[in-house]
Amino acid sequence: MTSIDDVAQASGVSIATVSRALRGLPNVSEPTRQRIRGIADQLGYVASSNASGLATGRTLTMGVVAPSVSRWFYTTVIEGIDSVLRHANYDMILYNLASRGGDRERVFHRSILRKRTDALIALCLDFTADERDQLLSIGHPMIMIGGPVRGIRHIGIDERGVARSATEYLIGLGHRHIAHLGGDDDEGLNRQVPLERRRGFLDALRDAGIESHDDWMLTGRFSLTASRDVVNELLDRPGPRPTAIFANSDEMAIGAMLAALDHGLSIPGDLSIMGIDNHDLSESFGLTTMAQDPFEQGALGARILLDDLNGGPLKRKTSVRAPAQLLERTSTAPPRS
């Protein structure tokens, strides 16, 4: 069986350098780290997490708490986290809450408090005061991805600003009759995300002197199916229709596109539609969107926590604003006169 001594000898470096390189610790140059990992792979060396844990007093495991694994944003963030942890020889424990209260009890009152992990990433969650106090009392490095929580660092886009920019883009095309497809969600999820995106939409209308319609403020629950249903209901109503819809996510925007097609409407001739995310399916649907990169958000969160643990250069005490940019496709155009 290949040992760490074999890797060190083949690499021409010390055993300590091999250990630091394979564990993702600082003070090893990136070219040296990559060379050592390549040699370790060629020799078939697998580091012993038990031995490393005994040496450092750590579990070499990071916890990730997700509301579910059924949505593109969550799974893409998790893929980004995993890509970094694998290179650092860290394991990941995934706590899938699936929006059930019993799972929250299991995670917050038992699993995490047993200190089975060295650090924790939470996705798009809100916490009760008791849950937040318990998490902070553990003393583990922690970061949120997808929405702010008081007292905890987070990585995320400027929710209000991005929604405002999306709405201003539609207004700039000439639209004055715009519906909003919001995303009120299940109990326990971070409500700041849909709330701030709604505020951004209303900010843009107000500043342009456009009246908002209460009956055009829809709830799609961040679901394609629910959004298709609620937009179908809107389009069934008598009276004026919107010429554009801004959705809080691409999945909801795609649901709105399907509802428009259900009514025989052309996109963007009869109805312009745009979202937020740049979902994997967005390009296929020709969906204009405010694109963000949840894979990179997850990877950055993992790198920050690893550096928290190891004293590296990415160590941050403040939240991080992730970028978002407009991607124009074929689902938006000026309204017909």
N, C-alpha and C positions, 0 to 999 in steps of 0.2 A: 504494500500500500504506500502511495506517495505521501511524504511528510512535508511539513513546512521547511525542514532543512533542505530537502531536495529542490524545492522552489527557490530558496535563497541561493543555493549553490549554482543552479542553472541561470539565475538572474544576475549573479555577481554582486549581490547586496547582502546586508545583514538580515537575520531572522526578524529583528524588530521592524525593519523597513518593509519587509514582506507583510508582516502582520498589520502595520498601519495602512499599507496600500490596499489590502484586501478588505479591510474594515471601513474604508472611506475616511480615515482620519486625516487631519491636516499635516503639513510639513513634509509632504511627498509631492514632487512635481507631477503634473498630469501625464507627461510622456512616460515617466518612470512608472506611474501607477498603471497606465494602460499596458506597458510592456510586461510588468509583473503579472497582471491579470491574464494576459495572453499566454504566458508561460505556464501559469497555474492551470489554465484550461487545457493546454496541450498535454500536460503531465497528468491531468485528471485529479488534481488536488481539490479537496473540499474541506473548507475550514470547519473546525468543530465549534459550533455555537455554544455548547456547554462549557468548553474550555475557555473560550473568550469571555463568557459571562462570569465564570468564576474569577477570572483575572481582573475584570473591570467592575464587578458588582452589578452588572446590568443584565437584562433579559435578551438584549439584541433584537427586540421586537417593538414595533410601533403599532399603536391602535388606531383604527379608522372607524368612525361612527357615521353611518349613512342612513338617511330616512328610508331608502329602498335601493334596490339595484335594478329597477325596471325602467329608469329614465336615463336618457343619453348623457345629460350633464353629470350625473353621479358616477356612472360607469367610466366616463372619460377622465374625470378627476382621479378616480381610483387607479386607472391605468397609468396616469402620470406619476402618482405616488409610487406605485409598484416598480416602475422603470428605474427610479432612483434607489429605492431600497434594495433591489436585487443587486445592483452594482456595489452597494455598500455592505453586502452580506447580512442585511437585516431582514427579518421576517415581518409579516404583517398579519395582525388579527383584525378581521372585518366584523364589526357589529352592525348587522342589518336590522334596523328597528322596524321596518315595514309598517310604520305609523301605528303600532300597537302598544298600549300602555304597559302591558306586562313585560315587553322587551326593554322598555326604558328602565323599569325597575331592575331587571337582570343586569343591564349594562352599568347604570349609574350607582346602584347600591351594593352590587356584589362584584362583578368582574373587574371593573376599573379600580375599585377600592382595594382589591387584592394585589394591586401593583404588578399585574402580569405584563405590563408594557413599560417602556422607558419614556414614551412621549405619546401625544394624542392629537389627531386631526379630526375635526368634526365638520360635516358638510351640511350647509343650509338648515341648521337646527336653531331653535330657540330653547332656552333653558329656564326652568323654574328657578327661583332664588335659592332653593335648597340644592338643586342639582349644580348650579354654578358655584356655590360655596364648597360643595364636596369636591368638585373638580379642582378648584383653586387650592384647596387644602392639601391635596396630594403633593403639590410642588413639582409635578412633571412639566416639561416644556409642552406648550399647547398652542394650536392655531386653528382658526375657523376659515373655511373656504366657502364663499357663496353668500355671505350676509353677515353684518356686524352684530356682535353681542357685547353688551357692556362689560368692560373689564377683561376682555380676551382679544388678543391680536386677530386680525383677519386679512385674508387676501380676497379681493373682489373688485369688480368694475364699479365705476361711478353710476349707480343704478338710476338716480334721478337725472343726471346729466346725459346719460346715454339715451334714456327714453325721450328726453327733451329733444336731443339731436335727431332722433328718428322721426319725431312728429314734425319738427321744423323742416326736415327733408320733404315730407309729404306736402306741407304747406308751401314750400318753395316750388313744388311742381304745379301748384295752383289749386290744391284741394282745400275746401272750406267746410266740407261735410264729412267728418272723420269719426269713426267709431273706435272705441278702445276695448280690446279683448284682454281683460286682466286675469290674474291668477290666484285669487284667494284659494288657500290650500288647506291641508288637513291640520288637525290640532297638533301642536308641538313643533311645527316647521317654522322657519324664520319668516315672519310676516313683514319685516322691513323691506324685503326685496319687492314683492308686489305693491306694497304701499308707496315706496319711493318711485317706482316706475309709473304708477298712476299719477303721482305728483308731478313728475317730469312732463307727462302728457298734458296735464292741465296747465302747467306753466307755459308751455309753448302756445296753447290755444289762447290763453289770456293775453300774452304779450303780442299776439297777432290780431287781437280784437275779434276772436272767433268764439261764438257761444258754444258751450258744451251741452250735450243732450244727455240727461240722466238715463233715458231709456236706451241710449247707445253705449252706456258703460256696462259692458258684459263681463261675466265670470266664466272663464274656461278651465279653471282648476289645473292649469299646466298640462292638460290632457288633450290629445288630438281628437278623441271621440267626443268628449264633453264640449270642446270648442266647435266641432262640426254641428253638434245638436243645437247649441245656443245661437250660432250664426244662422242656421236654418230657420230658427224661430224668429230671429230679427228680419230675415228676408221674406218671411211669410206675412209680416204685418202690412196693413194698408198704409199708404202715405209715402212720403219721401224716404229714399234710401240713402245711406252714406255712399260717397264715391271712393272712400278709402277706409281701410281698417289697419290700425297698428296693434299688433299682438305682443304680449309680454314675453313670448318665447316662440321659437321657430315651430315647435310641435303644435302650438295653438294656431300659428299662422297657417300651417299646412291644413289643419282642420277647417279653418275658414275658407281656404282655397277649395277644398272638397265641397263645402256647403255652397259656394258660389257656382261650382259646376253642377251641383244637384239642381240648381235653379236655372240652368242654361245660360248663366252669365259668362261673359268673356273676361279673362284676366290678362292684361290690365285695362282693357277697353271699357268694361262696365264697372269694374271694381279693382282698385289697387290694393295690394296687401303686402305688409312687411312685418318682420319679427326681430327678435334678438337671439343670437347664439352662433349661427353658422353650423347648425346641425348637419350630420353626415348626409341627410337626404335633401338639404336645402338647395344644393346646386342642381340636383336632378329635377326639382320642382321649379327651378328658375326663380327662387325666392330671394328678394332683396332683404338684407338683414344687417343688423349691427353685430359684427363678428367679434366673438371673444374666443379665448383658447383655454378651455378647462383642463386639457392635458398639461399645459405648461403651468397653470395655477397649482395643480396637484404636485407636479415635480418641484416647483419652487417651495411649496409648503414643506415637502419632505426634506429638501436641502436645508432650509432654514432650521428645522428641528434637529437634523443631524449636526449642524454647526452649533446649535445651542448646546448639544450634548458634548461636543468635542472641541469647542472653543475656536471654531473656524471663522473665516472672513465674512460669511453671510449672516452672522448672528445679529438679529434685529429685535428691538423691543417695541417697535411700532408697527401699525398695519401697513399693507402694501396695496397700492392702487394698480389693478391690472388693466392693460389697454383694451380698447374696443374701437373698431373702425367700420365705416360704412362700406358694404359690398353691394353695389348696384347690379341687379339682374333684371329679368324680364317681367317680374310681377308688379312693377310700378311704372306709372306713366302719368302725364298730365290728364286731368279729367276731360271727358268729352264736353264740348261747349253746349 
